[in-house]
Amino acid sequence: MFTALFVVALLITTVGKWWLASRQIAHVAAHRAEVPPRFVERVPLAAHRKAADYTIARTRLGLVESLVGTGVLIALTLLGGLQFVDDRLQVALAGTSLAWRELALVGVVAVAFGLVDLPFSLYRQFRLEQRFGFNRMTLGLFVVDLVKGALIGVVLGAPLLAAMLALMRAAGDLWWVYAWLVWIGFNGLLLWLFPTVIAPLFNKFQPLSDASLRGRIEGLLTRCGFASRGVFVMDGSKRSAHGNAYFTGFGAAKRIVFFDTLISRLTGDEIEAVLAHELGHFARKHIVKRIAWSFAMSLAALALLGWLAQQAWFYLGLGTDPTIGMRNVSALLLFFLALPVFTFPLSPLSSRASRRHEFEADAYAAAHADAGDLIRALVKLYEDNASTLTPDPLHSRFYDSHPPAAVRIGRLEALSRGSRLEALAPQPAL
């Protein structure tokens, strides 16, 4: 019965992704010839067509990648691939502890997915991104990043995984509660390590040297009551021409990071407006809300896993035998393999919440900076990053964490007009 349910969910998810991607490709292609009216005087036709072509190429690659991933999923579950690997490891590692065999099984699955993903990563970086003028990464840097990422995954992930599996074996029926507490602690550790230990392994971070711009930023931070350990510029240009900015860390250790590509493209007013938007996420408690939601969902997921791990039909339905092999680690792997298949239809809910937060952050930026500057900055970023101005509405509802360009700019223009009218309104006599 569970096998049939899984197959139906997998079909719905696979067909749904294909249908949405087809809609996106058709919609973007149909609007490729003309710049949308709102952007006619802001975005050149050549840039609009480049964004359309880039979006279509990325969507097509994503389709192929998704289909291959579905094939790997079927091979590991319904075709018994996970049980096959488990059986072989039991023989090959006979005499070693259960903990080592469990880690080995996860390692084999992780390597398998990594090998499947590698050709797509190479094609995306050195063909697709190169074709549209975004790639600045060398093959040597790609390999170094790959090795560093794998080592960090082992150093940080293996102890976490070992702790989870140990709790599954020894902590009783409520192991998932203790596992959740470990998960919270692990995420707190990552927030602390990332800005000062992990990120510098991949990029150089220099304090912002432009005194005038730094003064403007510090003034904005003071007005917004935001404490930061510094404003840094990251050498993102050594990998890509895409521009971005982000916050990292927590508490008094928060850092503001700008890509050097973004600094070189935007004016001081526009950078201030972009930063005001990011500050809006903190002022409106979006970061805290997202973390709290993530922790709540992880608790629910672990509770569900705790129940499923005791059900024989869960293993049998996904191609493994719970009476032989490594039951706990099989449950863990099967759960995280199957979960996305069942949760895909819920994607619009997450995207909607994220877009609502973006609107709120835009409103905050319009109140603490100039909405017109944010509009100009966003239009430059849309053009520089080749972001389509005409996404398919339904595809956008499923996948986009940010509002469509036309909708977002329209709201900012309304906020800008409202600010001007308020400034021109007669003031009451004192």
Wavefront OBJ file of the C-alpha trace (Angstrom):
o trace
v 0.000 0.000 0.000
v 2.744 2.473 0.934
v 4.606 1.624 -2.267
v 1.540 2.625 -4.292
v 1.182 5.848 -2.296
v 4.852 6.674 -2.873
v 4.564 5.975 -6.604
v 1.490 8.210 -6.909
v 3.206 11.026 -4.995
v 6.330 10.617 -7.115
v 4.291 10.809 -10.314
v 2.454 13.904 -9.124
v 5.714 15.598 -8.151
v 7.569 14.617 -11.332
v 4.737 15.548 -13.683
v 4.091 18.716 -11.676
v 7.710 19.847 -11.971
v 7.730 19.086 -15.697
v 4.468 20.960 -16.256
v 5.615 24.004 -14.286
v 8.947 24.093 -16.098
v 7.178 23.828 -19.462
v 4.915 26.717 -18.509
v 7.914 28.801 -17.459
v 9.769 28.148 -20.707
v 6.722 28.908 -22.863
v 5.780 32.058 -20.921
v 9.286 33.529 -20.904
v 9.773 32.721 -24.609
v 6.420 34.314 -25.519
v 7.458 37.592 -23.844
v 11.056 37.590 -25.070
v 10.522 39.988 -27.973
v 9.423 43.034 -25.945
v 10.483 44.629 -22.683
v 7.504 44.864 -20.272
v 5.987 48.385 -20.270
v 7.111 49.113 -16.698
v 10.749 48.533 -17.704
v 10.833 49.945 -21.249
v 12.929 52.966 -20.282
v 15.008 51.081 -17.719
v 16.135 47.805 -19.335
v 17.559 47.496 -22.885
v 15.885 44.992 -25.183
v 19.154 43.072 -25.561
v 19.398 42.620 -21.774
v 15.756 41.498 -21.599
v 16.340 38.884 -24.308
v 19.508 37.688 -22.591
v 17.564 37.223 -19.336
v 14.879 35.256 -21.191
v 17.437 32.988 -22.854
v 19.312 32.489 -19.575
v 16.109 31.617 -17.711
v 15.042 29.134 -20.385
v 18.467 27.480 -20.448
v 18.561 27.147 -16.651
v 15.019 25.773 -16.552
v 15.787 23.156 -19.194
v 18.922 22.068 -17.359
v 16.935 21.884 -14.128
v 14.396 19.637 -15.849
v 17.042 17.159 -16.935
v 18.675 17.266 -13.509
v 15.331 16.632 -11.826
v 14.583 13.632 -14.053
v 17.997 12.096 -13.393
v 17.509 12.673 -9.665
v 14.154 10.919 -9.867
v 15.840 7.967 -11.550
v 18.425 7.742 -8.776
v 15.665 7.947 -6.172
v 13.779 5.065 -7.793
v 16.975 3.025 -8.038
v 17.751 3.482 -4.336
v 14.209 2.794 -3.118
v 11.801 0.858 -5.322
v 14.558 -1.055 -7.127
v 16.306 -1.998 -3.897
v 19.523 -0.043 -4.371
v 19.807 0.987 -0.727
v 19.307 -2.601 0.447
v 21.924 -3.769 -2.075
v 24.523 -1.323 -0.744
v 23.611 -2.242 2.835
v 24.115 -5.938 2.131
v 27.493 -5.377 0.500
v 28.737 -3.170 3.334
v 27.697 -5.764 5.908
v 30.060 -8.205 4.184
v 32.860 -5.774 3.337
v 32.975 -4.229 6.829
v 32.301 -7.370 8.827
v 34.027 -7.113 12.180
v 33.753 -3.321 12.404
v 31.349 -1.581 14.749
v 27.762 -0.848 13.764
v 28.434 2.881 14.042
v 31.141 2.717 11.378
v 28.977 0.649 9.054
v 26.125 3.143 9.432
v 28.398 6.068 8.598
v 29.752 4.126 5.628
v 26.251 3.572 4.230
v 25.455 7.283 4.432
v 28.839 8.040 2.886
v 28.214 5.745 -0.083
v 24.806 7.319 -0.746
v 26.266 10.835 -0.416
v 29.084 10.020 -2.832
v 26.589 8.503 -5.288
v 24.504 11.667 -5.321
v 27.645 13.768 -5.571
v 28.833 11.839 -8.612
v 25.432 12.184 -10.257
v 25.394 15.929 -9.546
v 28.989 16.562 -10.663
v 28.364 16.603 -14.458
v 25.489 19.035 -13.972
v 27.603 21.320 -11.778
v 30.395 21.304 -14.340
v 28.011 21.989 -17.219
v 26.211 24.732 -15.301
v 29.447 26.507 -14.368
v 31.590 26.075 -17.469
v 28.992 25.938 -20.224
v 25.790 27.655 -19.179
v 27.273 30.388 -16.977
v 30.171 30.792 -19.420
v 27.800 31.168 -22.348
v 26.018 34.087 -20.697
v 29.178 35.781 -19.457
v 28.841 35.020 -15.747
v 31.538 32.427 -15.104
v 34.874 33.597 -13.739
v 35.846 30.352 -12.040
v 38.741 28.197 -13.191
v 38.580 24.417 -13.215
v 41.272 24.354 -10.534
v 39.225 26.586 -8.240
v 36.170 24.413 -8.892
v 38.065 21.315 -7.762
v 39.472 23.082 -4.696
v 35.974 24.248 -3.703
v 34.654 20.724 -4.198
v 37.352 19.206 -1.971
v 36.941 21.881 0.716
v 33.176 21.434 0.731
v 33.501 17.660 1.050
v 35.991 17.951 3.918
v 33.791 20.435 5.773
v 30.830 18.125 5.246
v 32.728 15.218 6.761
v 34.209 17.209 9.663
v 30.883 18.780 10.654
v 28.374 16.274 9.317
v 29.882 12.984 10.475
v 29.780 13.821 14.226
v 26.193 15.098 13.881
v 25.135 11.965 12.022
v 26.916 9.727 14.535
v 25.145 11.487 17.396
v 21.746 11.117 15.717
v 22.244 7.412 15.068
v 23.541 6.821 18.597
v 20.378 8.429 19.978
v 18.216 6.275 17.712
v 19.918 3.170 19.130
v 20.077 4.065 22.813
v 17.710 6.893 23.789
v 14.414 4.993 23.682
v 11.161 5.915 21.989
v 11.721 9.647 22.516
v 15.135 9.674 20.838
v 13.824 12.203 18.336
v 13.374 14.845 21.062
v 17.034 14.566 22.057
v 18.034 14.499 18.401
v 16.122 17.744 17.887
v 18.038 19.387 20.721
v 21.293 18.240 19.146
v 20.114 19.669 15.817
v 19.397 23.053 17.398
v 22.851 23.106 18.977
v 24.470 22.157 15.680
v 22.740 25.011 13.859
v 23.833 27.440 16.545
v 27.403 26.229 16.080
v 27.169 26.765 12.324
v 25.894 30.323 12.791
v 28.901 31.012 14.978
v 31.492 29.271 12.780
v 30.342 30.394 9.340
v 31.398 34.078 9.271
v 34.802 33.660 10.906
v 35.869 30.086 10.063
v 33.965 28.524 7.151
v 33.337 31.439 4.756
v 37.001 32.631 4.817
v 38.045 29.175 3.562
v 36.398 30.045 0.238
v 36.626 33.829 -0.069
v 38.598 36.827 1.109
v 36.771 39.368 3.245
v 38.154 42.890 3.459
v 36.730 45.757 5.527
v 34.926 48.266 3.335
v 37.624 50.760 2.309
v 35.405 53.481 0.828
v 35.241 55.944 3.750
v 32.296 57.864 2.318
v 30.229 54.754 1.699
v 31.194 53.275 5.059
v 30.052 56.490 6.748
v 26.682 56.327 4.987
v 26.240 52.708 5.972
v 27.176 53.348 9.585
v 24.711 56.249 9.657
v 21.936 53.993 8.367
v 22.818 51.329 10.924
v 22.653 53.896 13.707
v 19.271 55.201 12.538
v 17.927 51.654 12.414
v 19.436 50.626 15.758
v 21.428 47.794 14.209
v 24.659 46.578 15.839
v 27.287 44.997 13.585
v 30.863 43.803 13.892
v 31.719 45.392 10.571
v 31.003 45.892 6.896
v 33.003 43.632 4.586
v 33.546 43.260 0.854
v 33.846 39.692 -0.485
v 35.770 38.779 -3.626
v 32.782 37.137 -5.289
v 34.112 38.198 -8.694
v 36.684 35.384 -8.689
v 33.855 32.913 -9.221
v 30.988 34.777 -10.846
v 29.833 38.096 -12.272
v 26.600 37.850 -10.269
v 26.211 40.410 -7.487
v 24.701 40.014 -4.044
v 24.796 41.115 -0.414
v 23.999 39.267 2.799
v 24.097 39.264 6.586
v 25.809 36.538 8.530
v 26.322 35.649 12.185
v 24.037 36.432 15.074
v 23.891 38.641 18.146
v 26.681 41.180 18.399
v 28.747 39.175 15.889
v 26.508 40.053 12.929
v 28.413 40.997 9.803
v 27.327 42.776 6.636
v 28.899 41.401 3.461
v 28.773 42.928 -0.016
v 30.009 41.178 -3.141
v 32.669 43.270 -4.875
v 30.609 42.950 -8.063
v 27.680 44.686 -6.373
v 29.852 47.466 -4.916
v 31.299 48.218 -8.350
v 27.869 48.435 -10.002
v 25.655 50.413 -7.615
v 25.867 54.006 -6.445
v 26.166 54.935 -2.788
v 22.465 55.819 -2.621
v 21.508 52.486 -4.178
v 23.757 50.480 -1.853
v 22.227 52.260 1.125
v 18.739 51.375 -0.137
v 19.698 47.700 -0.629
v 21.134 47.606 2.879
v 17.966 49.212 4.262
v 15.977 46.377 2.685
v 18.196 43.779 4.350
v 17.889 45.606 7.664
v 14.129 45.407 7.206
v 14.351 41.622 7.506
v 15.941 42.001 10.933
v 13.656 44.814 12.052
v 10.576 42.770 11.142
v 12.031 39.678 12.872
v 12.005 37.682 9.638
v 15.261 35.905 10.463
v 14.018 34.887 13.893
v 10.684 33.761 12.456
v 12.380 31.662 9.771
v 14.693 30.026 12.289
v 11.782 29.311 14.634
v 9.741 27.870 11.771
v 12.692 25.747 10.667
v 13.123 24.370 14.176
v 9.398 23.660 14.475
v 9.359 21.823 11.153
v 12.477 19.847 12.077
v 10.814 18.759 15.321
v 7.723 17.629 13.417
v 9.882 15.803 10.862
v 11.903 14.001 13.530
v 8.721 13.023 15.365
v 7.346 11.586 12.125
v 10.620 9.757 11.523
v 10.482 8.372 15.070
v 7.102 6.834 14.289
v 7.933 5.620 10.770
v 11.142 3.948 11.976
v 8.956 1.520 13.939
v 6.711 0.598 10.978
v 7.752 -2.397 8.881
v 5.642 -1.208 5.933
v 7.737 1.953 5.689
v 10.887 -0.057 4.936
v 9.207 -2.693 2.771
v 7.343 -0.045 0.776
v 10.626 1.628 -0.152
v 12.614 -1.428 -1.122
v 14.382 -2.437 2.094
v 13.940 -5.228 4.619
v 13.728 -4.066 8.261
v 14.658 -7.518 9.574
v 18.129 -7.504 8.043
v 20.778 -4.841 7.606
v 21.111 -1.509 9.373
v 17.567 -0.550 10.296
v 18.142 2.848 11.934
v 20.321 4.378 9.263
v 18.041 2.912 6.577
v 15.074 4.651 8.187
v 16.993 7.924 8.267
v 18.045 7.699 4.626
v 14.654 6.518 3.340
v 12.897 9.313 5.204
v 15.007 12.094 3.734
v 14.886 10.504 0.281
v 11.098 10.225 0.286
v 10.121 13.386 2.172
v 10.559 15.863 -0.758
v 8.252 13.719 -2.887
v 5.373 14.282 -0.469
v 6.101 17.911 0.442
v 6.475 19.355 -3.068
v 2.777 20.369 -3.349
v 3.304 22.536 -0.245
v 6.012 24.630 -1.928
v 3.706 27.599 -2.673
v 3.071 28.089 1.050
v 6.760 28.560 1.803
v 7.283 30.778 -1.238
v 4.290 32.922 -0.309
v 5.617 33.530 3.192
v 9.027 34.468 1.806
v 7.545 36.905 -0.721
v 5.475 38.526 2.014
v 8.670 39.100 3.988
v 10.276 40.691 0.935
v 7.382 43.141 0.587
v 7.689 44.036 4.274
v 11.439 44.578 3.946
v 10.865 46.775 0.890
v 8.402 48.896 2.868
v 10.965 49.236 5.656
v 13.606 50.300 3.123
v 11.253 52.892 1.645
v 10.757 54.352 5.134
v 14.479 54.541 5.981
v 15.983 55.232 2.552
v 14.714 56.330 -0.849
v 12.328 53.938 -2.601
v 13.497 55.287 -5.951
v 17.069 54.312 -5.132
v 15.947 50.789 -4.261
v 14.031 50.579 -7.553
v 17.113 51.630 -9.504
v 19.277 49.157 -7.580
v 16.861 46.294 -8.183
v 16.575 47.048 -11.896
v 20.381 46.996 -12.175
v 20.502 43.688 -10.302
v 17.769 42.205 -12.507
v 19.763 43.218 -15.572
v 23.200 42.225 -14.254
v 22.002 38.835 -12.975
v 19.855 38.197 -16.079
v 16.740 37.690 -13.951
v 13.659 37.369 -16.111
v 11.147 40.181 -15.873
v 8.343 37.930 -17.138
v 8.183 34.698 -15.123
v 5.191 32.411 -15.437
v 2.889 33.376 -12.531
v 2.192 29.798 -11.421
v 5.842 28.755 -11.669
v 6.735 31.827 -9.630
v 4.245 30.913 -6.908
v 5.891 27.525 -6.521
v 9.549 28.418 -6.722
v 10.274 32.124 -6.281
v 11.231 33.384 -2.845
v 11.072 36.963 -4.164
v 8.075 38.671 -5.819
v 8.057 38.954 -9.618
v 9.950 42.022 -10.795
v 6.927 43.906 -12.147
v 4.883 43.361 -8.974
v 7.741 44.320 -6.683
v 8.691 47.451 -8.603
v 5.015 48.423 -8.827
v 4.655 48.323 -5.041
v 7.855 50.301 -4.550
v 6.657 52.933 -7.010
v 3.435 53.243 -5.013
v 5.455 53.660 -1.833
v 7.621 56.272 -3.541
v 4.575 58.230 -4.722
v 3.078 58.041 -1.240
v 6.253 59.454 0.296
v 6.310 62.351 -2.177
v 2.646 63.164 -1.574
v 3.217 63.091 2.170
v 6.161 65.478 1.804
v 4.076 67.862 -0.343
v 1.035 67.799 1.938
v 0.412 71.050 3.873
v 1.572 70.799 7.459
v -0.800 71.744 10.281
v -0.111 75.062 11.995
v 1.596 74.858 15.359
l 1 2 3 4 5 6 7 8 9 10 11 12 13 14 15 16 17 18 19 20 21 22 23 24 25 26 27 28 29 30 31 32 33 34 35 36 37 38 39 40 41 42 43 44 45 46 47 48 49 50 51 52 53 54 55 56 57 58 59 60 61 62 63 64 65 66 67 68 69 70 71 72 73 74 75 76 77 78 79 80 81 82 83 84 85 86 87 88 89 90 91 92 93 94 95 96 97 98 99 100 101 102 103 104 105 106 107 108 109 110 111 112 113 114 115 116 117 118 119 120 121 122 123 124 125 126 127 128 129 130 131 132 133 134 135 136 137 138 139 140 141 142 143 144 145 146 147 148 149 150 151 152 153 154 155 156 157 158 159 160 161 162 163 164 165 166 167 168 169 170 171 172 173 174 175 176 177 178 179 180 181 182 183 184 185 186 187 188 189 190 191 192 193 194 195 196 197 198 199 200 201 202 203 204 205 206 207 208 209 210 211 212 213 214 215 216 217 218 219 220 221 222 223 224 225 226 227 228 229 230 231 232 233 234 235 236 237 238 239 240 241 242 243 244 245 246 247 248 249 250 251 252 253 254 255 256 257 258 259 260 261 262 263 264 265 266 267 268 269 270 271 272 273 274 275 276 277 278 279 280 281 282 283 284 285 286 287 288 289 290 291 292 293 294 295 296 297 298 299 300 301 302 303 304 305 306 307 308 309 310 311 312 313 314 315 316 317 318 319 320 321 322 323 324 325 326 327 328 329 330 331 332 333 334 335 336 337 338 339 340 341 342 343 344 345 346 347 348 349 350 351 352 353 354 355 356 357 358 359 360 361 362 363 364 365 366 367 368 369 370 371 372 373 374 375 376 377 378 379 380 381 382 383 384 385 386 387 388 389 390 391 392 393 394 395 396 397 398 399 400 401 402 403 404 405 406 407 408 409 410 411 412 413 414 415 416 417 418 419 420 421 422 423 424 425 426 427 428 429 430
